[in-house]
Every structure is written in structure tokens, then in C-alpha cells.
Amino acid sequence: MQALMCNETNTENILPRRIVQVWKVDLDAHAYQSGDFYKVLSQDEQCRALRYQFVTDRQRFIVARGILRFLLADYLDVHPHEIRFGYGPGGKPEVIKPDTQLTFNLSHSGSTALYAVSRECEIGIDIEALHFDCAAESIASLIFSDREQAIFDTFPVDQKTVALLRGWTRKEAYVKARGTGLFFPLKQIEVPFGPVVSNFRINTEYRLHTEGHFRLYSFSVFPGYESALVIGGAPALIMFKTWPEQTDVIEVATRYLEERNHSENAAFRLY
């Protein structure tokens, strides 16, 4: 992939306002690069990686965070390791260094990850794998409004899991866009259950400090997954991209970091 090398002076040309780029990634396809991705993570991210008991989960976390850094670095024209993240009151991540108008959100389920990147837009994205052994009816009663529950109850048993995941991902994308996390009462967000949703304006009974409207988009990027994107404000153009191999970029980054990594505490190394 050709890097989107840009800085604050030319970001508008690379990523105009009201454009949201959604990147899809197969994390397991990049597991062999996890050692290189690990080297560009912050010490905090490396510590979090060490907490995963299973190798597959650990590698997926490392790859997901590493790719996030490389994606943002391409937009910001900085080294991936130089990016610093902050977190809002609801846990929503944001770039605090370098100073930028770039916004992003990410979600991963199993081996699949989605990244949404925009300029100034409030965005939230979510993806969930379909698990047909989940207690759909029990979970539905916790997240659906009375009106949604009445619709959900009409679905045949074999369709309830899909309906649940559609509702969940769409509500989750909304609270991620708002930056509230699950502190927002999910029952007060009403979303449609249809397979394709575009530019659906979300209304809620619950008002927070953020004004304006949020629009819901659903899409299918991989079989067996439900995914949703929520964007604040006016309708936006959504561009879908696939994150490919970036071996050359990664090799340059790891050479740059080699001296620093040798001096780090060994407790933060996996490779």
C-alpha cells in the first residue's frame, strides 16, 4: 500500500472533512509480524499484551495495536512509536501527540479488526462475530427498548442471534461515537434490525452534553460478522480499504527502534 504520508498542513488534501475511511484487517494473516509490531508499541501496550494468557490472543492484540499505529502514522507523517494516545471519560481513545484533527475508532472480534479514521468527525465502529450459542433472549432484554423488544420477539428462533448482534453492534458503535462507553443506557437507543442501514438518524430519549445528530451505517466486510459505523453530524462519504502487507515500512521502523529496544527493561519484551 502506498503510504498516506501527510502532516497538519496537507491533511485536508489527503482526508477531506466528511470522509470516513474504514480499514478492514485479518489479524491472523499478520501474526508472523507480531514481533515487529511489538517493538513500536508503548510500554503500557506491551504490558497489556503480556497479560494475555493465550498466544493467539496476545498476538492479535499486538497486531491490532501495531497496525493502528502504522495507519495513523501514515496519515500524520510521524514514526508509529511517536504517537501518544489519551482516553476520554468513557474510555474513548484519541491521539494526543502529535496535535491533530484526526479522529479514529477501532474494534476487533476474533481474527478480524476494523479501523475508522476521519478528520474532526465523531466516529464509532463495532464488529462482532456471530455466536449462535449465546443466550440471545436473555441479552436482548438487557439492551432493547420496549419497542425493539416487541419486534425482536416476532423473529423466529433461528434469526434471534443475528437480530441481537445487529442491535448490539449498532448501539455499541453509537456509544463509542459519543465517547460514553456503556455508561449510556442502551435501552434508550433505538436502532433498526434490517440487514442494510445507511444514513439512519439515531434518536434517543437520553440527552448528554454533546449536541447534534448521529447517523448509523451497517455493512458486511466478512462473512459471519455483523458490523456498524456511527458518524456524528451531517452525512459522510465512507471509503472501505483493506490493510495489506507493509513489510518495507515495518522493517524501517524496527531498524529505527533497534537501539532503543535493546536498552529497555527485559520484562517488557516478548521477542
Contacts in CASP RR format, 6 or more apart in sequence:
PFRMAT RR
TARGET T0000
AUTHOR 0000-0000-0000
METHOD contacts of the structure
MODEL  1
MQALMCNETNTENILPRRIVQVWKVDLDAHAYQSGDFYKVLSQDEQCRAL
RYQFVTDRQRFIVARGILRFLLADYLDVHPHEIRFGYGPGGKPEVIKPDT
QLTFNLSHSGSTALYAVSRECEIGIDIEALHFDCAAESIASLIFSDREQA
IFDTFPVDQKTVALLRGWTRKEAYVKARGTGLFFPLKQIEVPFGPVVSNF
RINTEYRLHTEGHFRLYSFSVFPGYESALVIGGAPALIMFKTWPEQTDVI
EVATRYLEERNHSENAAFRLY
1 243 0 8 1.000
1 244 0 8 1.000
1 246 0 8 1.000
3 74 0 8 1.000
3 249 0 8 1.000
4 14 0 8 1.000
4 15 0 8 1.000
4 74 0 8 1.000
4 75 0 8 1.000
5 74 0 8 1.000
5 77 0 8 1.000
6 13 0 8 1.000
6 14 0 8 1.000
6 15 0 8 1.000
6 74 0 8 1.000
6 75 0 8 1.000
6 76 0 8 1.000
6 77 0 8 1.000
7 76 0 8 1.000
7 77 0 8 1.000
8 98 0 8 1.000
8 99 0 8 1.000
8 100 0 8 1.000
8 101 0 8 1.000
11 75 0 8 1.000
11 100 0 8 1.000
11 101 0 8 1.000
11 102 0 8 1.000
11 119 0 8 1.000
12 119 0 8 1.000
14 75 0 8 1.000
15 21 0 8 1.000
15 75 0 8 1.000
15 102 0 8 1.000
15 117 0 8 1.000
15 118 0 8 1.000
15 119 0 8 1.000
16 119 0 8 1.000
17 119 0 8 1.000
17 120 0 8 1.000
17 121 0 8 1.000
18 121 0 8 1.000
18 234 0 8 1.000
18 235 0 8 1.000
18 236 0 8 1.000
18 237 0 8 1.000
19 118 0 8 1.000
19 119 0 8 1.000
19 236 0 8 1.000
19 237 0 8 1.000
19 239 0 8 1.000
20 116 0 8 1.000
20 117 0 8 1.000
20 118 0 8 1.000
20 121 0 8 1.000
20 123 0 8 1.000
20 229 0 8 1.000
20 231 0 8 1.000
20 236 0 8 1.000
20 237 0 8 1.000
20 238 0 8 1.000
20 239 0 8 1.000
21 116 0 8 1.000
21 117 0 8 1.000
21 118 0 8 1.000
21 238 0 8 1.000
21 239 0 8 1.000
21 240 0 8 1.000
21 241 0 8 1.000
22 114 0 8 1.000
22 115 0 8 1.000
22 116 0 8 1.000
22 125 0 8 1.000
22 219 0 8 1.000
22 221 0 8 1.000
22 229 0 8 1.000
22 238 0 8 1.000
22 239 0 8 1.000
22 240 0 8 1.000
22 241 0 8 1.000
23 71 0 8 1.000
23 114 0 8 1.000
23 115 0 8 1.000
23 116 0 8 1.000
23 117 0 8 1.000
23 241 0 8 1.000
23 242 0 8 1.000
23 243 0 8 1.000
24 112 0 8 1.000
24 113 0 8 1.000
24 114 0 8 1.000
24 221 0 8 1.000
24 222 0 8 1.000
24 240 0 8 1.000
24 241 0 8 1.000
24 242 0 8 1.000
24 243 0 8 1.000
25 63 0 8 1.000
25 64 0 8 1.000
25 67 0 8 1.000
25 112 0 8 1.000
25 113 0 8 1.000
25 114 0 8 1.000
25 115 0 8 1.000
25 242 0 8 1.000
25 243 0 8 1.000
26 111 0 8 1.000
26 112 0 8 1.000
27 59 0 8 1.000
27 60 0 8 1.000
27 63 0 8 1.000
27 64 0 8 1.000
27 67 0 8 1.000
27 108 0 8 1.000
27 110 0 8 1.000
27 111 0 8 1.000
27 112 0 8 1.000
27 113 0 8 1.000
28 56 0 8 1.000
28 60 0 8 1.000
28 111 0 8 1.000
30 37 0 8 1.000
30 63 0 8 1.000
30 67 0 8 1.000
30 245 0 8 1.000
31 56 0 8 1.000
31 59 0 8 1.000
31 60 0 8 1.000
31 63 0 8 1.000
33 63 0 8 1.000
33 247 0 8 1.000
33 250 0 8 1.000
34 59 0 8 1.000
34 62 0 8 1.000
34 63 0 8 1.000
34 270 0 8 1.000
34 271 0 8 1.000
35 62 0 8 1.000
35 270 0 8 1.000
35 271 0 8 1.000
36 250 0 8 1.000
36 251 0 8 1.000
36 253 0 8 1.000
36 254 0 8 1.000
37 62 0 8 1.000
37 63 0 8 1.000
37 65 0 8 1.000
37 66 0 8 1.000
37 67 0 8 1.000
37 250 0 8 1.000
38 46 0 8 1.000
38 49 0 8 1.000
38 62 0 8 1.000
38 269 0 8 1.000
38 270 0 8 1.000
38 271 0 8 1.000
39 81 0 8 1.000
39 253 0 8 1.000
39 254 0 8 1.000
39 257 0 8 1.000
39 261 0 8 1.000
40 66 0 8 1.000
40 69 0 8 1.000
40 70 0 8 1.000
40 79 0 8 1.000
40 80 0 8 1.000
40 81 0 8 1.000
40 253 0 8 1.000
40 254 0 8 1.000
40 257 0 8 1.000
41 49 0 8 1.000
41 62 0 8 1.000
41 65 0 8 1.000
41 66 0 8 1.000
41 69 0 8 1.000
41 81 0 8 1.000
42 81 0 8 1.000
42 84 0 8 1.000
42 85 0 8 1.000
43 264 0 8 1.000
43 268 0 8 1.000
45 65 0 8 1.000
46 268 0 8 1.000
46 269 0 8 1.000
46 270 0 8 1.000
47 268 0 8 1.000
48 61 0 8 1.000
49 58 0 8 1.000
49 61 0 8 1.000
49 62 0 8 1.000
49 65 0 8 1.000
49 270 0 8 1.000
50 58 0 8 1.000
50 268 0 8 1.000
50 270 0 8 1.000
52 58 0 8 1.000
52 61 0 8 1.000
58 270 0 8 1.000
60 108 0 8 1.000
60 110 0 8 1.000
60 111 0 8 1.000
62 270 0 8 1.000
64 106 0 8 1.000
64 108 0 8 1.000
64 113 0 8 1.000
66 80 0 8 1.000
67 113 0 8 1.000
67 115 0 8 1.000
67 243 0 8 1.000
68 104 0 8 1.000
68 106 0 8 1.000
68 115 0 8 1.000
69 80 0 8 1.000
69 81 0 8 1.000
69 83 0 8 1.000
70 80 0 8 1.000
70 246 0 8 1.000
70 249 0 8 1.000
70 250 0 8 1.000
70 253 0 8 1.000
71 104 0 8 1.000
71 115 0 8 1.000
71 117 0 8 1.000
71 243 0 8 1.000
72 80 0 8 1.000
72 83 0 8 1.000
72 95 0 8 1.000
72 102 0 8 1.000
72 104 0 8 1.000
72 117 0 8 1.000
73 79 0 8 1.000
73 80 0 8 1.000
73 82 0 8 1.000
73 83 0 8 1.000
75 102 0 8 1.000
75 117 0 8 1.000
76 83 0 8 1.000
76 95 0 8 1.000
76 98 0 8 1.000
76 100 0 8 1.000
76 102 0 8 1.000
78 98 0 8 1.000
79 253 0 8 1.000
79 256 0 8 1.000
80 253 0 8 1.000
81 253 0 8 1.000
81 256 0 8 1.000
81 257 0 8 1.000
82 97 0 8 1.000
82 98 0 8 1.000
83 95 0 8 1.000
83 97 0 8 1.000
83 98 0 8 1.000
84 95 0 8 1.000
84 96 0 8 1.000
84 97 0 8 1.000
85 93 0 8 1.000
85 94 0 8 1.000
85 95 0 8 1.000
85 96 0 8 1.000
86 93 0 8 1.000
86 94 0 8 1.000
86 95 0 8 1.000
86 96 0 8 1.000
87 93 0 8 1.000
87 94 0 8 1.000
88 94 0 8 1.000
88 179 0 8 1.000
89 179 0 8 1.000
89 180 0 8 1.000
90 179 0 8 1.000
90 180 0 8 1.000
90 181 0 8 1.000
90 183 0 8 1.000
91 179 0 8 1.000
91 181 0 8 1.000
92 105 0 8 1.000
92 176 0 8 1.000
92 179 0 8 1.000
92 181 0 8 1.000
93 104 0 8 1.000
93 105 0 8 1.000
93 106 0 8 1.000
94 103 0 8 1.000
94 104 0 8 1.000
95 102 0 8 1.000
95 104 0 8 1.000
101 119 0 8 1.000
101 120 0 8 1.000
102 117 0 8 1.000
102 118 0 8 1.000
102 119 0 8 1.000
103 117 0 8 1.000
103 118 0 8 1.000
103 119 0 8 1.000
103 120 0 8 1.000
103 121 0 8 1.000
103 122 0 8 1.000
103 123 0 8 1.000
104 115 0 8 1.000
104 116 0 8 1.000
104 117 0 8 1.000
104 118 0 8 1.000
104 123 0 8 1.000
105 115 0 8 1.000
105 116 0 8 1.000
105 123 0 8 1.000
105 124 0 8 1.000
105 125 0 8 1.000
105 176 0 8 1.000
105 177 0 8 1.000
106 113 0 8 1.000
106 114 0 8 1.000
106 115 0 8 1.000
106 116 0 8 1.000
106 125 0 8 1.000
107 113 0 8 1.000
107 114 0 8 1.000
107 125 0 8 1.000
107 126 0 8 1.000
107 127 0 8 1.000
107 172 0 8 1.000
107 176 0 8 1.000
107 227 0 8 1.000
108 114 0 8 1.000
108 127 0 8 1.000
109 127 0 8 1.000
109 128 0 8 1.000
109 129 0 8 1.000
109 225 0 8 1.000
110 129 0 8 1.000
112 127 0 8 1.000
112 129 0 8 1.000
112 221 0 8 1.000
112 222 0 8 1.000
112 225 0 8 1.000
113 127 0 8 1.000
114 125 0 8 1.000
114 126 0 8 1.000
114 127 0 8 1.000
114 221 0 8 1.000
114 227 0 8 1.000
115 125 0 8 1.000
115 243 0 8 1.000
116 123 0 8 1.000
116 124 0 8 1.000
116 125 0 8 1.000
116 229 0 8 1.000
118 231 0 8 1.000
118 236 0 8 1.000
121 231 0 8 1.000
121 232 0 8 1.000
121 233 0 8 1.000
121 236 0 8 1.000
122 177 0 8 1.000
122 178 0 8 1.000
122 179 0 8 1.000
122 210 0 8 1.000
122 214 0 8 1.000
122 231 0 8 1.000
122 232 0 8 1.000
122 233 0 8 1.000
123 177 0 8 1.000
123 229 0 8 1.000
123 230 0 8 1.000
123 231 0 8 1.000
123 232 0 8 1.000
124 173 0 8 1.000
124 174 0 8 1.000
124 176 0 8 1.000
124 177 0 8 1.000
124 229 0 8 1.000
124 230 0 8 1.000
124 231 0 8 1.000
125 173 0 8 1.000
125 176 0 8 1.000
125 227 0 8 1.000
125 228 0 8 1.000
125 229 0 8 1.000
125 230 0 8 1.000
126 168 0 8 1.000
126 169 0 8 1.000
126 170 0 8 1.000
126 172 0 8 1.000
126 173 0 8 1.000
126 176 0 8 1.000
126 227 0 8 1.000
126 228 0 8 1.000
127 169 0 8 1.000
127 221 0 8 1.000
127 225 0 8 1.000
127 226 0 8 1.000
127 227 0 8 1.000
128 165 0 8 1.000
128 168 0 8 1.000
128 169 0 8 1.000
128 172 0 8 1.000
128 225 0 8 1.000
128 226 0 8 1.000
128 227 0 8 1.000
129 224 0 8 1.000
129 225 0 8 1.000
130 161 0 8 1.000
130 162 0 8 1.000
130 165 0 8 1.000
130 224 0 8 1.000
130 225 0 8 1.000
130 226 0 8 1.000
131 161 0 8 1.000
132 161 0 8 1.000
134 161 0 8 1.000
134 164 0 8 1.000
136 160 0 8 1.000
136 161 0 8 1.000
136 163 0 8 1.000
136 164 0 8 1.000
137 160 0 8 1.000
139 164 0 8 1.000
139 168 0 8 1.000
140 149 0 8 1.000
140 152 0 8 1.000
140 160 0 8 1.000
140 163 0 8 1.000
140 164 0 8 1.000
141 149 0 8 1.000
142 186 0 8 1.000
142 187 0 8 1.000
143 167 0 8 1.000
143 168 0 8 1.000
143 171 0 8 1.000
143 186 0 8 1.000
143 187 0 8 1.000
144 152 0 8 1.000
144 167 0 8 1.000
144 186 0 8 1.000
144 187 0 8 1.000
145 187 0 8 1.000
145 188 0 8 1.000
145 189 0 8 1.000
145 190 0 8 1.000
147 190 0 8 1.000
148 167 0 8 1.000
148 190 0 8 1.000
148 191 0 8 1.000
148 193 0 8 1.000
151 193 0 8 1.000
152 160 0 8 1.000
152 163 0 8 1.000
152 164 0 8 1.000
152 193 0 8 1.000
155 163 0 8 1.000
155 193 0 8 1.000
162 226 0 8 1.000
163 193 0 8 1.000
165 226 0 8 1.000
166 191 0 8 1.000
166 193 0 8 1.000
166 194 0 8 1.000
166 195 0 8 1.000
166 218 0 8 1.000
166 226 0 8 1.000
166 228 0 8 1.000
167 191 0 8 1.000
167 193 0 8 1.000
168 226 0 8 1.000
169 218 0 8 1.000
169 226 0 8 1.000
169 227 0 8 1.000
169 228 0 8 1.000
170 191 0 8 1.000
170 192 0 8 1.000
170 197 0 8 1.000
170 216 0 8 1.000
170 218 0 8 1.000
170 228 0 8 1.000
170 230 0 8 1.000
171 186 0 8 1.000
171 189 0 8 1.000
171 191 0 8 1.000
172 228 0 8 1.000
173 216 0 8 1.000
173 228 0 8 1.000
173 229 0 8 1.000
173 230 0 8 1.000
174 184 0 8 1.000
174 189 0 8 1.000
174 191 0 8 1.000
174 202 0 8 1.000
174 214 0 8 1.000
174 216 0 8 1.000
174 230 0 8 1.000
175 181 0 8 1.000
175 182 0 8 1.000
175 183 0 8 1.000
175 184 0 8 1.000
175 186 0 8 1.000
175 189 0 8 1.000
176 230 0 8 1.000
177 214 0 8 1.000
177 230 0 8 1.000
177 231 0 8 1.000
177 232 0 8 1.000
178 184 0 8 1.000
178 208 0 8 1.000
178 210 0 8 1.000
178 214 0 8 1.000
180 208 0 8 1.000
184 206 0 8 1.000
184 208 0 8 1.000
185 206 0 8 1.000
188 204 0 8 1.000
188 205 0 8 1.000
188 206 0 8 1.000
189 202 0 8 1.000
189 204 0 8 1.000
189 206 0 8 1.000
190 202 0 8 1.000
190 203 0 8 1.000
190 204 0 8 1.000
191 197 0 8 1.000
191 200 0 8 1.000
191 202 0 8 1.000
191 216 0 8 1.000
192 200 0 8 1.000
192 216 0 8 1.000
194 218 0 8 1.000
195 218 0 8 1.000
196 218 0 8 1.000
196 219 0 8 1.000
197 216 0 8 1.000
197 217 0 8 1.000
197 218 0 8 1.000
197 228 0 8 1.000
198 217 0 8 1.000
198 218 0 8 1.000
199 215 0 8 1.000
199 216 0 8 1.000
199 217 0 8 1.000
199 235 0 8 1.000
200 215 0 8 1.000
200 216 0 8 1.000
200 217 0 8 1.000
201 213 0 8 1.000
201 214 0 8 1.000
201 215 0 8 1.000
201 216 0 8 1.000
202 213 0 8 1.000
202 214 0 8 1.000
202 215 0 8 1.000
202 216 0 8 1.000
202 230 0 8 1.000
212 232 0 8 1.000
212 233 0 8 1.000
213 232 0 8 1.000
213 233 0 8 1.000
214 230 0 8 1.000
214 231 0 8 1.000
214 232 0 8 1.000
214 233 0 8 1.000
215 230 0 8 1.000
215 231 0 8 1.000
215 232 0 8 1.000
215 233 0 8 1.000
215 235 0 8 1.000
215 236 0 8 1.000
216 228 0 8 1.000
216 229 0 8 1.000
216 230 0 8 1.000
217 228 0 8 1.000
217 229 0 8 1.000
217 230 0 8 1.000
217 231 0 8 1.000
217 238 0 8 1.000
218 226 0 8 1.000
218 227 0 8 1.000
218 228 0 8 1.000
218 229 0 8 1.000
219 227 0 8 1.000
219 228 0 8 1.000
219 229 0 8 1.000
219 238 0 8 1.000
219 240 0 8 1.000
220 226 0 8 1.000
220 227 0 8 1.000
221 227 0 8 1.000
221 240 0 8 1.000
229 238 0 8 1.000
261 269 0 8 1.000
END
